[in-house]
Amino acid sequence: MKTVSMGLSGIEYHLGLPGTVGGAVVMNSKWTNPLSYVGDVVESALILTRAGEFKEVKSRLF
């Protein structure tokens, strides 16, 4: 996996869950008795606005 080779890891246990990354962050994707939540490890996200511009949104947790 390209992300693992870049040192990005920690949410592998979500592999196989249907949905999107955005949905996982907003809805805190989880299985029963999760070790952690996706939203807990996201520091920031680069989003594409409706106007076609990129915007960085930082987490309130970090």
C-alpha positions in Angstrom: 0.0 0.0 0.0 1.3 3.4 -0.9 0.1 5.0 2.3 2.0 2.5 4.5 5.2 2.9 2.5 4.8 6.7 3.2 4.5 6.0 7.0 0.8 6.6 7.0 -1.0 3.9 9.0 -3.3 3.3 11.9 -6.7 2.8 10.5 -6.1 -0.6 8.8 -8.7 -2.3 11.0 -11.4 -0.4 8.9 -10.4 -2.3 5.8 -13.4 -3.8 4.2 -16.0 -1.5 5.7 -18.2 0.0 3.0 -18.3 3.8 2.7 -16.0 6.8 2.0 -13.2 8.4 3.9 -15.3 11.5 4.4 -18.1 9.5 5.8 -15.8 7.6 8.1 -14.5 10.9 9.5 -17.8 12.6 9.9 -19.7 9.5 11.2 -16.8 8.1 13.1 -16.8 4.7 11.3 -16.3 1.9 13.7 -16.9 -1.8 14.4 -18.3 -3.1 17.7 -15.9 -2.1 20.5 -13.5 -0.1 18.4 -9.9 0.5 19.4 -10.2 4.0 18.1 -12.3 6.1 15.8 -11.2 7.4 12.3 -11.9 11.0 13.4 -9.6 10.6 16.3 -6.5 10.3 14.1 -7.3 12.9 11.4 -5.3 16.1 11.9 -6.4 17.9 8.8 -8.1 17.3 5.4 -7.7 18.9 2.1 -11.1 19.4 0.6 -12.4 20.6 -2.8 -15.1 23.3 -2.4 -18.1 23.6 -4.7 -16.3 26.6 -6.2 -13.5 24.2 -7.3 -11.0 25.5 -4.8 -8.9 23.5 -2.4 -9.2 24.3 1.3 -7.4 22.8 4.3 -9.6 22.1 7.3 -7.9 21.3 10.6 -9.3 19.1 13.3 -10.4 20.6 16.5 -8.7 17.8 18.4 -5.1 18.7 17.5 
